């Protein structure tokens, strides 16, 4: 007799199983359809499939690339769970194909099939036991332990273990010669159960396993297990650039989210990685991205209407407002640390920015100081000063070219001032131009450009605000106005090559401007070349136009600005510049590059009242810098420069550590 397995051996009535299976599938479908209906209320769509999407899906969804990062134990555990579950599912499908479509599970093929299912089941059971140890013995701090989490582990574990018992009882009853291929089931103790007894008890074991398995299928859309489907979708959608939501596409109550946001809310498994790296959470502030995502999911389903039973099955205990205080959205620094570690590539800062937009539109809950700064942007074109006249004060003694005199409009004609031309426009930015400490950055960069013989100029008093503060704060109307103003200025003075001081200006000009189509009041931004000053300095160094000397050894540490590093992946460039300076020894802080700590100035935090926390974010960062033993802390962002300088003074480290912008350091090391 060839090795094989009958599908419904000793099982009656078969129609009952199919009836229960149909009910389970209907319950599953109802929950999934309810979720999909909500997703479709979001804006945006699905990008076309290309090779890049497929590679990301394979590496992040199937291999769990981001799960392994930073936590090998978690990565290996999820690898076993995923492939163990997948193996058992595929095995069940193949058995059905064998029974109803084509007979092929016999002989050697069946033996290999049987052994493979044993391995898959062992992987699943082992990984579930590992998960229990991590949650309830080791008590990994970032993991939540809710009753629903325990229910998921018990339910999957029960289905997997009962499957082994079913196979063990069947082997005892039939005693086939090839039972060794089902090596785990064959080794299970059955307390001396004989063939006849096993035959009698087999249907009982089989129905217990069937009910657990069918119940698990029905349970999936109402539990965190739905991430088996939503996680790949979230990873796929995360590759789509965040778009602009037109006013006429917003749903009536002002809830502004994209399809990707809604899928992401359902893909979140509350693993806690985002909370673990969030600078606000680290500083002891009452905020974490995980709490926001749970609140947003709860709020979305509360507003979705529909079947109350389905809604209650999906929602957590309590109302959305009981889970999260909406005012906490202003704690987010938009540093993208949470995006860096999220296993399913969720983007909480994007969703939070959309929420801020709804809050601004409603005219409530905005921090008072931020509201005033936005008024300054509207009236005075900067968030700092109630005047436009001080914009060029930083350069009053530098004799710089003013590009706003490049083309003078005289009636219908334009004339060019020969003294007001330049190859590039140095876009100084509001903070660099107006903050006393940050002005040293601008003066140093101008010095380096002059030393390198670069033909450049600034826009002087006519330099516009790029609108970064409005964009981060959700003041979309003000941002669109600032964008149009800036593009009009660039167009008016024939500016196409821009170098910025601030990574925030850099991100806004390079990333946010192209998201909006060119309207009748402004030009297209696609003809602009936008670079951060580190990119331009490196180009000059490669051409030999900037040379630095070895005026003594110095130990430094470098702080990665969030908007230069995580947002634009410019981690190596500043380090390459520093490494090219003779005498420099770079020592890294504990958290650096993708894992760098935020200074606390991003996401409009620079223009807000002091928020409650056990410690300032900048204080955490300055302490890490002190621990390196470096004498100099270098950064490449005016906001980071200000925040870290203040933290250094507050920590009393004036004699032990100096905070400099990269430009300021390079000026000290320039060759004569």
Protein Blocks (a to p, Z undefined) as FASTA:
>chain_A
ZZdddfkgoiacfklmmmmmmmmmmmmmmmmmmmmmmmmmpgcddddddfklmmmmmmmm
mnommmmnoplklmmmmmmmmmmmmmmmmmmmmmmmmmmmogcbgcjllmmmmmmmmmmm
mmmmmmmmmmmmmmmmnopaklccdfklmmmmmmmmmmmmmmmmmmmmmmmmnopaklmm
mmmlmmpceehpafklmmmmmmmmmmmmmmmmmmmmmmmmmmmklmmmmmmmmmmmmmpc
cddddfklpcfkopacdfklmmmmmmpgolommmmmmmklmnopacdfklmmmmmmmmmm
mmngpjfklmmmmpcgdifklmocfklmmmpgolommmmmmmnlpafklmmmmmmmmmmm
nopaiafklmmmmmmmmmnopakbgcfklmmmmmmmnopacfklmpccehjbccddfklg
cfbdcdebjmlmmmmklmmmmmmmmmmmmmnopacddekjmlccehlmmmmnopaklmmm
mmmmmmmmmmmnopabdcdfblklmmmmmmmmmmpccdfkbccfklpccddfklmmmmmm
mnopaccddebjadddddddfklmmmnopaklmmmmmmmpghiacdddfbgcjlpccehl
gghlmmcccdddfbdfklmmmmmmmmnopabdcdfbfklmmmmmmmmmmnopmmmoccdd
fklmmmmmpcZZ
